[in-house]
Every structure is written in C-alpha cells, then in structure tokens.
C-alpha cells in the first residue's frame, strides 16, 4: 500500500490496485466546497463517497423533510433526546452557514452534483446519525444526556464569535467532536462512539466502494482515522447495532421504586400511620411540584402542567413510563403542531426563542424538562421521607 499527500490537501492511497483519494473538508466552508468540486472534475473517479447517511442526505437535499415529522411517534418510541439533539446540531451548522454565507453541507451537495456530472457512482458512506446518537445515549445516564443537550444549547450562543477563519480551523476536528469537546473531557468513552466507530465505518464503506478510483469527501477530522483503518476488513454490522442495556441499569430501574414502596410501608408499620402519610404526602408534593415546574419552564399548556404534576408521583414508581412522555403527549394533543410549525422548523431552531415558540420543539422541551423535574423530585423527596420515617 502506498500513501501520499498532494498540494491540494487530498490524500492518495493505493490498496490492492484501487486508488482512493481522501478529501478532508470543513462542513461549512466555501473553500472546502470549491476544492471538492475541482478535485472530482479533475480526477473523474468511478465512485464518490460522501460523509452522509441516508437520513442526513434527505435533510440536505429535501427542504421539506420536517413536514414528515410524526411527533407522537417520536414520543412513543422514546426518541425525544435523539430528535432534539439532531435539531440542535442542525441549528449549529445552519447558523454558522448563514454567518459565512454558505449552506450547511454545501461541500457534500457539490460533491454529489460533480459526481453526477462526471458519471460517477455515489456512495453514502456514513453511519446513520440515529444509530450514532442511540449508541451514545445507551452509553450515558440521564444526567449525562442532559449535559450533552445543554452543551449543544450553549454552542448556539457561541456562533456569533465564529468567523470564516475559525471555520477553516474546524477542519482539524469533527463537527460533533468540536461541539461536545467539554462533555468529552468528562466522558472520554464518547469519542469512541462519535469519532472512532465512524472512522471505521467510513473506512470500510470507502474501501469496498465500486470501481478502480474513489474520491471520498469527509470531515478532515476523520481523515487520520480512516487512513488507519483503510487496509483492514471491518464488520460494519457490529457498528450498526445497539449494545444491550447494562444489567445494573435494568436492576436499578426496578429496584429504586421497590425500595421506595418498602420505605413507605415500613413507615406505616414501624413509625406509625402519621409518618407513613407524611412520606406519601412528601412524595406526591415534591414530584408534582418539580414536574409541574419543568413543564412550566417549557411553556407547556396549563393542561400539560397539570398532567405533569398529576402523573409524576405515579410514573416515578413505574419503570415502564415517564412523566415527560405523558405531558408531552398532552401538549401534542392540546396544541397540535400545524403544517406551518413543521415548515418553519428549520428556521425556528436557529434561536433559543424559536425552540420555545415552535410547537414541535416545545413538545420536545416539555418532555425533557418534565422528566428532569420528576428526577429532581425524587432526590428532594427521599431525604424528606427518611426524616419522616425517623420521626
């Protein structure tokens, strides 16, 4: 195998008689888009691989994709975290693109158009974003998920300080890695999922692409990893599956409600009926209060806030359902998103105000903040119940 680097910033690799040219780009960069187009026109490859999965390809090529969002299905399938995170990432890229004057993923669009112009096959080489995010969520707890979301939200406020020179410097890192750098410091395992696994996936798709010459358009942060794995045969099916949930998490999911029920019963038997009633009162009061506050922070409908307060004390004892799912469904029914909410979604996600104003994203926020409030209620109620038990 021979590896070389030329003056355009591309990397050439010969593997088993197949020529592979890696183009490292910034995902929001005019220079990168121009480079991609010129290289493909000059090289005239048999195949052009792009760092896109089918869902991200649709998001770039189909402007009305948001119209297909089924918010009820998202809640029922427990994919609120995934959708909200995807929207925040899309917001980050689009705001940078608007500031620089280029569409997010323009280099991918130009690569696809150039490939069609020279008659090359097109290969969508990246792992589906939902699989990547799902594997990330599976490896983190609830609080870690919230940290990820808040880091994404904070990144929205940093866009105003970014200029075109900064965007070019982003070539040194993957977009996900750039945004989640602070979270990654505390959770180094995320790099394996967000970067290393995708390096392997991309490398295998590029290596097995048809034809004798392939141009691969990828984020520059992936190039070193792809080059490291290109000569290896990798099982990408393993990277497309979700790892099973840990036994400790499954046990804790049932053990905590059981322990709370035992604590309440023990209060009645050992400390008297008054202590038991106080424990139940505290459990209902704190869960209802904080879950209701969570729905209120998300600007939920009054019925949504009441439903959150009502169901939180019950759902917190049922591992199969969460208060946020109930309040989110209530919000979706009483304030059903209209076509214009879907149509304006790509613009509304560009600001914090827009996230709260749009009915689709507000439903997602209701789910998140209600669940967060219910979790806080558990942490506050338990000390109260312990004091009541000892009274």
C-alpha positions as CSV (number, residue, x, y, z in Angstrom):
1,X,0.0,0.0,0.0
2,X,1.3,3.5,-0.9
3,X,0.2,6.6,0.7
4,X,0.9,10.2,-0.4
5,X,-0.3,13.7,0.1
6,X,-0.5,16.3,-2.6
7,X,-0.7,20.1,-2.7
8,X,-4.5,20.3,-2.8
9,X,-4.7,18.8,0.7
10,X,-6.0,15.5,-0.5
11,X,-4.6,12.1,0.4
12,X,-3.9,9.4,-2.1
13,X,-3.9,5.7,-1.2
14,X,-3.3,2.6,-3.3
15,X,-5.0,-0.5,-1.8
16,X,-5.0,-3.7,-3.8
17,X,-4.8,-1.8,-7.1
18,X,-7.7,0.5,-6.1
19,X,-6.9,4.2,-5.9
20,X,-8.6,6.1,-3.1
21,X,-8.4,9.9,-2.7
22,X,-9.5,11.3,0.7
23,X,-10.6,15.0,0.7
24,X,-10.7,16.4,4.2
25,X,-13.2,19.3,4.5
26,X,-14.9,21.7,6.9
27,X,-18.6,21.0,6.8
28,X,-19.4,24.8,6.5
29,X,-16.7,26.2,4.3
30,X,-16.7,27.9,0.9
31,X,-13.1,26.9,0.2
32,X,-13.9,23.2,1.0
33,X,-16.9,23.2,-1.4
34,X,-14.7,24.7,-4.2
35,X,-11.9,22.2,-3.5
36,X,-14.3,19.2,-3.7
37,X,-15.8,20.2,-7.0
38,X,-12.5,20.9,-8.6
39,X,-10.9,17.6,-7.5
40,X,-13.8,15.5,-8.7
41,X,-13.8,17.2,-12.1
42,X,-10.1,16.7,-12.4
43,X,-9.9,13.1,-11.2
44,X,-13.1,11.8,-12.8
45,X,-13.4,8.9,-10.3
46,X,-15.6,5.8,-10.7
47,X,-17.2,6.5,-7.3
48,X,-17.6,9.5,-5.0
49,X,-18.1,8.7,-1.3
50,X,-19.7,11.4,0.9
51,X,-19.8,11.6,4.7
52,X,-23.6,11.4,4.7
53,X,-26.1,8.7,5.8
54,X,-29.5,8.4,4.1
55,X,-31.3,10.5,6.8
56,X,-28.7,13.3,6.6
57,X,-28.8,13.1,2.8
58,X,-32.5,13.7,2.9
59,X,-32.1,16.6,5.4
60,X,-29.8,18.3,3.0
61,X,-31.5,17.5,-0.3
62,X,-35.1,17.8,0.8
63,X,-36.0,21.1,2.3
64,X,-39.5,19.9,3.4
65,X,-38.3,16.9,5.3
66,X,-39.6,18.3,8.6
67,X,-43.1,18.1,7.2
68,X,-42.8,14.3,7.7
69,X,-42.1,14.5,11.4
70,X,-44.6,12.5,13.5
71,X,-44.1,14.0,16.9
72,X,-46.5,11.5,18.6
73,X,-44.4,8.6,17.2
74,X,-41.2,10.3,18.4
75,X,-42.6,10.4,22.0
76,X,-44.0,6.9,21.9
77,X,-40.7,5.4,20.6
78,X,-38.7,7.3,23.3
79,X,-36.7,9.2,20.7
80,X,-37.2,12.7,22.1
81,X,-33.5,13.1,23.1
82,X,-32.4,11.9,19.7
83,X,-34.6,14.3,17.7
84,X,-33.8,17.3,20.0
85,X,-30.1,16.6,19.7
86,X,-30.3,16.3,15.9
87,X,-32.2,19.6,15.7
88,X,-29.6,21.4,17.9
89,X,-26.7,20.1,15.7
90,X,-28.6,21.2,12.6
91,X,-29.1,24.6,14.2
92,X,-25.4,24.9,15.0
93,X,-24.3,24.1,11.4
94,X,-27.0,26.3,9.8
95,X,-26.2,29.3,11.9
96,X,-22.5,29.1,11.0
97,X,-23.5,28.7,7.4
98,X,-25.8,31.7,7.5
99,X,-23.0,33.8,9.1
100,X,-20.4,32.7,6.5
101,X,-22.9,32.8,3.6
102,X,-22.9,29.1,2.6
103,X,-25.4,26.2,3.2
104,X,-24.5,23.5,5.7
105,X,-23.3,20.5,3.8
106,X,-22.6,22.6,0.7
107,X,-19.4,20.6,0.0
108,X,-21.5,17.4,0.1
109,X,-24.1,18.8,-2.3
110,X,-21.3,20.0,-4.7
111,X,-19.6,16.5,-4.4
112,X,-22.9,14.8,-5.4
113,X,-23.5,17.2,-8.3
114,X,-20.0,16.9,-9.5
115,X,-20.2,13.1,-9.3
116,X,-23.4,13.1,-11.4
117,X,-21.6,15.4,-13.9
118,X,-18.7,13.0,-14.5
119,X,-20.9,9.9,-14.4
120,X,-19.6,8.6,-11.1
121,X,-21.5,6.4,-8.6
122,X,-22.5,8.0,-5.3
123,X,-21.9,6.2,-2.0
124,X,-23.5,7.4,1.2
125,X,-20.6,6.3,3.4
126,X,-21.5,7.5,7.0
127,X,-23.3,5.5,9.7
128,X,-26.9,6.7,10.2
129,X,-27.0,9.6,12.7
130,X,-29.8,8.0,14.7
131,X,-27.6,4.9,15.3
132,X,-24.7,7.1,16.4
133,X,-26.8,9.1,18.8
134,X,-28.6,6.0,20.0
135,X,-25.3,4.3,20.8
136,X,-24.3,7.5,22.6
137,X,-27.4,7.6,24.7
138,X,-27.1,3.9,25.5
139,X,-23.7,4.6,27.0
140,X,-24.7,7.5,29.1
141,X,-27.1,8.1,32.0
142,X,-29.9,10.6,32.3
143,X,-27.8,13.3,33.7
144,X,-25.1,12.8,31.1
145,X,-27.7,13.1,28.4
146,X,-28.8,16.4,29.9
147,X,-25.2,17.6,29.9
148,X,-24.9,16.7,26.2
149,X,-28.1,18.7,25.4
150,X,-27.1,21.7,27.4
151,X,-23.7,21.7,25.8
152,X,-25.4,21.7,22.4
153,X,-27.6,24.6,23.6
154,X,-24.6,26.5,24.8
155,X,-23.0,26.1,21.4
156,X,-25.8,28.1,19.9
157,X,-24.6,31.2,21.7
158,X,-21.1,30.8,20.5
159,X,-21.8,31.1,16.8
160,X,-21.6,34.9,16.8
161,X,-17.9,34.8,17.7
162,X,-17.0,32.5,14.7
163,X,-15.6,33.9,11.5
164,X,-14.6,32.2,8.3
165,X,-11.0,31.7,9.5
166,X,-12.4,29.8,12.5
167,X,-14.5,27.6,10.2
168,X,-11.4,26.7,8.3
169,X,-9.7,25.7,11.6
170,X,-12.7,23.4,12.2
171,X,-11.2,21.2,9.6
172,X,-9.0,19.8,12.3
173,X,-11.9,18.3,14.2
174,X,-15.2,16.6,13.5
175,X,-18.3,18.8,14.0
176,X,-19.7,16.6,16.7
177,X,-16.3,16.5,18.4
178,X,-16.0,20.3,18.3
179,X,-19.3,21.0,19.9
180,X,-19.1,18.3,22.5
181,X,-15.4,18.8,23.4
182,X,-16.2,19.9,27.0
183,X,-18.5,16.9,27.6
184,X,-16.0,14.5,26.1
185,X,-13.4,15.5,28.7
186,X,-15.6,14.0,31.4
187,X,-16.9,11.2,29.2
188,X,-13.9,10.0,27.1
189,X,-15.9,7.0,26.0
190,X,-18.0,9.2,23.8
191,X,-15.1,9.7,21.4
192,X,-15.1,6.0,20.6
193,X,-18.7,6.2,19.5
194,X,-18.8,9.7,17.9
195,X,-15.4,9.5,16.1
196,X,-13.5,6.2,16.2
197,X,-16.5,4.0,15.3
198,X,-17.5,6.3,12.5
199,X,-13.9,6.3,11.2
200,X,-14.1,2.5,11.0
201,X,-17.5,2.6,9.3
202,X,-16.4,5.3,6.8
203,X,-13.2,3.4,6.0
204,X,-15.0,0.1,5.3
205,X,-17.6,1.8,3.0
206,X,-14.8,3.7,1.2
207,X,-12.6,0.6,0.9
208,X,-15.5,-1.5,-0.6
209,X,-16.9,1.1,-2.9
210,X,-17.2,0.0,-6.5
211,X,-14.7,0.9,-9.3
212,X,-11.0,1.4,-9.6
213,X,-10.8,5.0,-8.4
214,X,-12.8,6.6,-5.5
215,X,-12.9,10.1,-4.2
216,X,-14.1,10.3,-0.6
217,X,-15.4,13.6,0.8
218,X,-15.2,13.6,4.6
219,X,-14.7,15.9,7.5
220,X,-10.9,16.5,7.9
221,X,-11.1,15.3,11.5
222,X,-11.9,11.8,10.2
223,X,-9.0,11.5,7.7
224,X,-6.3,10.2,10.1
225,X,-8.7,7.6,11.5
226,X,-9.9,6.5,8.0
227,X,-6.3,6.1,6.8
228,X,-5.6,4.0,9.8
229,X,-8.4,1.6,9.1
230,X,-8.5,1.5,5.3
231,X,-6.2,-1.5,5.0
232,X,-8.4,-3.6,7.4
233,X,-11.5,-5.6,6.8
234,X,-14.1,-4.4,9.3
235,X,-17.5,-5.8,10.3
236,X,-19.7,-2.7,10.0
237,X,-22.8,-4.7,11.0
238,X,-21.4,-4.6,14.5
239,X,-21.2,-0.8,14.4
240,X,-24.9,-0.6,13.3
241,X,-26.4,-2.5,16.2
242,X,-27.3,-1.1,19.6
243,X,-25.4,-2.7,22.6
244,X,-27.7,-4.3,25.2
245,X,-28.6,-2.2,28.2
246,X,-26.4,-3.0,31.2
247,X,-27.8,-5.3,33.9
248,X,-27.1,-2.7,36.6
249,X,-29.3,-0.2,34.9
250,X,-32.2,-2.7,34.4
251,X,-31.9,-3.8,38.1
252,X,-31.8,-0.2,39.4
253,X,-34.8,0.8,37.2
254,X,-36.9,-1.7,39.2
255,X,-35.0,-1.7,42.5
256,X,-35.4,2.0,43.2
257,X,-39.3,2.1,43.0
258,X,-39.4,-1.2,45.0
259,X,-37.2,0.4,47.7
260,X,-39.3,3.5,47.9
261,X,-42.5,1.4,48.3
262,X,-40.8,-0.7,51.0
263,X,-39.8,2.5,52.7
264,X,-43.3,3.9,52.7
265,X,-44.8,0.6,54.0
266,X,-42.1,0.5,56.7
267,X,-43.1,4.0,57.8
268,X,-46.6,2.8,58.4
269,X,-45.6,-0.3,60.3
270,X,-42.7,1.0,62.3
271,X,-43.2,4.7,62.7
272,X,-47.0,4.9,62.7
273,X,-49.7,5.9,60.3
274,X,-48.8,9.6,60.6
275,X,-45.3,9.0,59.5
276,X,-46.5,6.9,56.6
277,X,-48.9,9.6,55.5
278,X,-46.2,12.3,55.7
279,X,-44.0,10.2,53.5
280,X,-46.7,9.8,50.9
281,X,-47.5,13.5,51.0
282,X,-43.9,14.4,50.5
283,X,-43.5,12.0,47.6
284,X,-46.6,13.4,45.9
285,X,-45.9,17.1,46.7
286,X,-42.3,17.2,45.5
287,X,-42.8,15.2,42.4
288,X,-45.9,17.1,41.4
289,X,-44.2,20.4,42.2
290,X,-41.0,19.9,40.3
291,X,-42.5,18.1,37.3
292,X,-45.1,20.9,37.0
293,X,-42.3,23.5,37.2
294,X,-40.4,21.6,34.4
295,X,-43.5,21.7,32.1
296,X,-43.9,25.4,33.0
297,X,-40.3,26.2,32.1
298,X,-41.0,24.6,28.7
299,X,-44.1,27.0,28.4
300,X,-46.4,24.0,28.4
301,X,-50.2,24.4,28.2
302,X,-52.0,24.7,31.6
303,X,-53.4,21.2,31.0
304,X,-49.9,20.0,30.2
305,X,-48.6,21.4,33.5
306,X,-51.4,19.9,35.5
307,X,-50.9,16.5,33.8
308,X,-47.2,16.6,34.6
309,X,-47.9,17.4,38.3
310,X,-50.6,14.7,38.5
311,X,-48.8,11.8,36.9
312,X,-45.2,12.4,38.1
313,X,-45.7,10.8,41.6
314,X,-47.2,7.7,39.9
315,X,-44.8,7.4,36.9
316,X,-41.8,7.8,39.1
317,X,-42.8,4.4,40.6
318,X,-43.4,2.8,37.3
319,X,-40.2,2.0,35.3
320,X,-42.2,1.5,32.1
321,X,-43.4,5.1,31.7
322,X,-42.1,8.6,32.4
323,X,-43.9,11.7,33.3
324,X,-42.5,13.6,30.4
325,X,-44.0,11.1,27.9
326,X,-47.4,11.8,29.3
327,X,-47.1,15.5,29.5
328,X,-45.5,15.6,26.0
329,X,-48.5,13.7,24.6
330,X,-50.9,16.0,26.3
331,X,-49.1,19.0,24.9
332,X,-49.2,17.4,21.4
333,X,-53.0,16.9,21.7
334,X,-54.0,20.3,23.1
335,X,-51.5,22.2,21.0
336,X,-51.3,20.0,17.9
337,X,-48.5,21.2,15.6
338,X,-49.7,22.6,12.4
339,X,-48.1,22.4,8.9
340,X,-46.6,25.8,9.4
341,X,-44.8,24.6,12.6
342,X,-43.2,21.9,10.5
343,X,-42.4,24.2,7.7
344,X,-40.8,26.8,9.9
345,X,-38.9,24.3,12.0
346,X,-35.6,24.7,10.1
347,X,-35.8,28.5,10.8
348,X,-37.1,28.3,14.4
349,X,-34.2,26.1,15.5
350,X,-31.8,28.9,14.8
351,X,-32.6,30.7,18.1
352,X,-33.5,29.7,21.7
353,X,-36.7,31.7,21.4
354,X,-37.6,29.8,18.3
355,X,-37.2,26.5,20.1
356,X,-39.7,27.6,22.7
357,X,-42.1,29.2,20.2
358,X,-42.4,26.4,17.7
359,X,-45.0,23.8,18.8
360,X,-42.8,20.8,17.7
361,X,-39.7,21.7,19.6
362,X,-41.8,23.0,22.6
363,X,-43.3,19.5,22.9
364,X,-39.7,18.0,23.0
365,X,-38.8,20.6,25.7
366,X,-41.9,19.6,27.7
367,X,-40.8,16.0,27.7
368,X,-37.2,16.8,28.7
369,X,-38.0,19.4,31.4
370,X,-40.9,17.4,32.9
371,X,-38.6,14.3,33.2
372,X,-35.9,16.4,34.7
373,X,-38.3,17.9,37.2
374,X,-39.6,14.5,38.2
375,X,-36.0,13.3,38.7
376,X,-35.3,16.3,41.0
377,X,-38.5,15.5,42.9
378,X,-37.0,12.0,43.7
379,X,-33.8,13.5,45.0
380,X,-35.7,16.0,47.2
381,X,-38.4,13.7,48.4
382,X,-36.1,10.9,49.6
383,X,-34.4,12.9,52.4
384,X,-37.9,14.2,53.4
385,X,-39.2,10.6,53.6
386,X,-36.2,9.5,55.6
387,X,-36.7,12.2,58.2
388,X,-40.4,11.3,58.4
389,X,-39.5,7.7,58.9
390,X,-37.3,8.6,61.8
391,X,-39.8,10.9,63.4
